[in-house]
């Protein structure tokens, strides 16, 4: 499975895992594997969100350079 999942696909996969774990009817071994997969998905999703946040916190100046966004209360 070398294809890269989108943010939305990872989120859906995490939601499915959480739903299955909440039911409580999975064997312990399967639940542990699901939990580990879920933790990995959470880390990936958090990284993606952090990168998006950092990108959105920058603006393009007149020279085409990225610079930090300066917020003002004018």
C-alpha positions in Angstrom: 0.0 0.0 0.0 2.4 2.6 -1.2 -0.2 5.1 -2.4 -0.5 8.3 -0.2 -3.8 8.8 1.4 -5.4 12.3 1.5 -6.1 14.1 4.8 -9.8 13.3 4.4 -9.2 9.6 3.7 -6.9 9.4 6.8 -9.6 11.2 8.9 -12.3 8.8 7.7 -10.1 5.8 8.5 -9.5 7.2 12.0 -13.2 7.7 12.5 -13.9 4.1 11.4 -11.3 2.8 13.9 -12.7 4.9 16.7 -16.2 3.7 16.0 -15.1 0.1 15.9 -13.1 0.4 19.2 -16.1 2.1 20.9 -18.3 -0.9 20.1 -15.9 -3.0 22.3 -16.6 -6.2 20.4 -13.2 -6.7 18.8 -10.6 -9.2 20.0 -7.9 -7.6 22.2 -5.2 -8.3 19.6 -7.2 -6.6 16.8 -8.1 -3.7 19.1 -4.5 -3.1 19.9 -3.5 -3.1 16.2 -6.4 -0.8 15.5 -5.3 1.5 18.3 -1.7 1.6 17.1 -2.9 2.4 13.6 -5.1 5.2 15.0 -2.3 6.7 16.9 -0.2 6.8 13.7 -3.1 8.4 11.8 -3.5 11.1 14.5 0.2 11.9 14.3 0.0 12.2 10.5 -3.1 14.4 10.7 -1.6 16.7 13.3 1.5 17.1 11.2 -0.6 18.0 8.1 -2.6 20.5 10.2 0.6 22.1 11.6 2.1 22.4 8.2 -1.1 24.0 6.9 -1.2 26.4 9.8 2.4 27.4 9.2 1.7 28.0 5.5 -1.4 30.1 6.3 0.6 32.2 8.7 2.8 33.5 5.9 1.9 35.9 3.1 3.5 36.6 -0.2 5.2 40.0 -0.4 5.6 42.2 -3.6 8.9 40.3 -4.5 7.2 36.9 -4.4 8.8 36.0 -1.1 6.9 34.5 1.8 7.0 36.4 5.0 5.3 36.1 8.4 1.8 37.4 8.6 1.5 40.5 10.7 -1.9 40.9 12.3 -3.1 44.4 13.2 -6.2 45.6 15.0 -6.8 48.7 12.9 
